[in-house]
């Protein structure tokens, strides 16, 4: 049975994660907004990490891998939000990873769920996809969202292994955001240099501060939960953020509400109960 602490941490992270993605969707330049967000989170991460004990050296390998994976993740996520609705893109990007992570974790670290847990994870993913898959959705946006999902599955597994090796989840969270912040800032300088120097950061820094803080806290909760609960199960609970994203899309972006999203949300709830009781 998955500990309640892990469930609460993952669900809290889901609400915060959906919120900063909604902010990213609302921006004028999603790539610059993402770089600003991760840059702020990196500053927070450095301040936190310097107050923590040194990590086990093995953790740095996984931090490096996760940082590299975040470059296509950030770029593709920004592109997907330019093409598709929040609830559609976010749902595909976050709905597929639990199943992918389950397979990857079983194959690499022999973290094999029991039958009830496996069905619960699959049910959550199915419900998530029902919430967000929309008839007539942008094809390229859909394909990019699938690529984002693959990136998420890979870096989630990397971080699940890395945070366990680190010996300190808080320090790991701090250092991982520092390296991601540096990497995404460099990418933004290479791709959006002119816009950055025209005052975009000065004009939109508040969004970066709020989104960066939410991102840092949300992922810290997920990493902490992964130190004592199965990676795939924590991921499945975290991806219930899709339900919150659909709600944000309806409330703030005028996206259509319908019976499909309600049914999908109920299926997600059933899957979550199965996973908790597994």
N, C-alpha and C positions, 0 to 999 in steps of 0.2 A: 504493500500500500504506500502510495506517495505521501510524504509528510505534509501536513497542512501548511507548514511554514513555506514550503516550496510552492504550493498552490497559490497562496496569498501573494507571495513575492512575484510570481509569474503574472498573475492577473493584474496586480498594480502596475507592473512593467508594461503590460498590454495597453492599459489606458493611457499611460504617458507616451508610449511609442506611437500610438495612433494619433495623439495630439500633435507631436512634432512633425509627423508626416503630413498632417493636414496643413500645418504652417508652411511646410515645404511646397505643397501643392499650390498654396495661395500666393507664392512668390512670383516675381517677374522673371527672374533668372534662376532656375532651380539648381543649376550646378554651382553658381556662386553662393546661393543660400545654403546648400549642403556643405560647401567648403567653410563658410562662415560658422555654421553650426558646429562642425567637427573641430574647427580651430578654437572656438570658445571652450568646447568640451576638453580639448587638449590642454588648455591652460588650467582648467579645473583639475584635470588628471595629474598634471605635474605637481600642483600644490598639494594634492592628496598623497601622491606617491612618495614625495620627499619626506613625509611624516611617518611612513610605514617602514618596517624592516625590509632588508634585501630579499628578493625572491630567489628561488632555486634557479641556477643558470639555465636549466633545461627549458624553462618557461619562455626564454627569449626566442627560441626557435619558433614556437607557436605564435608569439607576438609578431614576428616577422612575416610568417605565412598569412596570418589574419590581415595584417596591414596591406600586403600585396593584393589580397582578395577584395579589399575594400575599394580599391581604385576602379575596377570594372563595376562593382556594386553601386558606387556613388554615381558614376557616369551614366550607367544604364537606367538607374532609378530616376535620375533627373530627366533623362530623355523620355522614359515611359510616361512621366507625369505631364510632359508637354503634349503627348498624343492621346492619352486616355483619361477617363474619370478616376477620381480618387478611389472610390469603392471598387471599381473594376481592377485597376492596376494593383492596388494594395492587396486585394484579396488573392489574386493569383500569386503575387510575389511572396505573400506570407502563408498562403494555404497549402502550397506544395511542399515546403521544407520539412514539416514534421514527418511525412512519409519518407522523403529522401534521407533525412537524418536517421530515421529508424533503420533503414537498409544499410547506410554507411556505418553507423555505430555497431551494428551486428557484425558487419564484415571486417571492421578494423580493430575494435576493442572488445569484441564479443559481448557487447551489452545487448542481450536479446530479451525483448519483452515477453511476458507470458501472453497467452491467447487473448485474455480479456483486455489487457493493456494495448495489444496490437490492434484489436478491433476498435477500442476507444480512440486511438490515434488516427486510424483510418476514418472513423466516423467524424471526428473533429475536422479533418481535412476535407471530407466530402461536404460537410455543412458549410465550411468556410467558402468553398468554391461555389456552392449554391447561392450564398449571400452576394457574391461579387460578379459571377459570370453573367454578362448582359447580352441579350440578342443584338446583333448588329454592331458589336464592339469593334474598335479599331484593331485590325489584324496585326499590324506592325507593333502597336502598343502591347498587344497580347503576347506576341513572341518575345519582345524585350522583357516583359514582366516574368516570363518563364526563365529567361536567362538570369534575371535578378534572383529568382528563387534558388537557382543552382548555386549562385554565389553565397546566398544566405546559408544554405545547407552546409556548404564547405567551411565557411568561416565559423559557423556555430559549432561544428564538430571540432575544429581546430581550437577554438577557445574553451570548449568543454574539457579537452585534454590538457590544454595549457594551464587553465586555472587550477586544476587538480595538482599539476606538477609544481605550481608556483609556491604553494605553501601559504599564500595570503591573497584572498580574492580581492580585497580592497586595493592592494598594491598593484595587482595584475590589471584591474580595471583602470587604474590611473595611468599606468605605462602604456596600455593598449590604446587609450584615447589620445595620449600624447603623440604616439607614432602615427596614428591614423590622421590626427589633426595636421601634422607636418606634411604627410604624404598628400592629403587632399588639397592643402593650401598650395603646394608646389604644382599640382595638377591644374588648379584654378589659375595660377599665374601663367602657366603655359598656354591655356586655352582661352582665358578671359582677362588677360592682362589689361587691355584697354578699358574694359568696363570697370574693373577693380579700381583703377586710378582715376576714373571719372567720378568717384564718390559713392559707388554702390555700397561699400562697406559702411561708410559714414551714415548713409541714409537708412540702412536696414539693420544696424547692429543690434537693435532691441530684439528682433526676431531671432538673431543668432544667439543672444544671451539666453533667452527663454528656451529655445529649442536645444541648445547645447546642454543646459542644466538638466532638462528633461531626459535627453538621450543618455547622459552620463549616469544619472540615478537609475533609469530604467534598466540599462544594460548591467549595471552593478548588481541589481537585484537578481537578474537572470544568472549572472556568473556565480553569485553566492549560492543560489538554489542548485546549480549544477555541481557544486562541490559535494552535495550529499543526496541528490536525487538523479535519476536517469536523465541523460541529455535529451533524448527524444521526447520524454514525457514533459520536461520543463518547456521545451520548444513548442509542444502542442498546446500547452496552456497559454504560453506567451502569444501564440498566433490567434488566440481568440480576440486579439486586438482588431481583427477584421470586422467584428461586429461593431466595435466602437467606431472604426473608420467609416463604416456604412452609415452609422448614425450621424457622424460629423458631416459626411457628404450630403446627407439629406437636409441637415439643419443649416449648414453654412455655404454650401455650393449649389443648392437647388437641384440636387440629383434625385431621381425618381425613387419613391418608396413603393413597395409592393408586397404581395403575399409571398413571393419567392424569397425575399430577404427575411421575412418573419419565420418561414419554414426552415430556412438555413440556420438561423439563430437558434431555433429549438433543437435542431440536429446537433449543433455544436454543444449545446447544454447537455444533451444526452451523452455525447461522447466524453465530455468532461467528467460527468458522474461515473461513467464506466472506468475511465482512467484513474480517477481517485480511488475507486474501490478495488482496483486490480491488485 
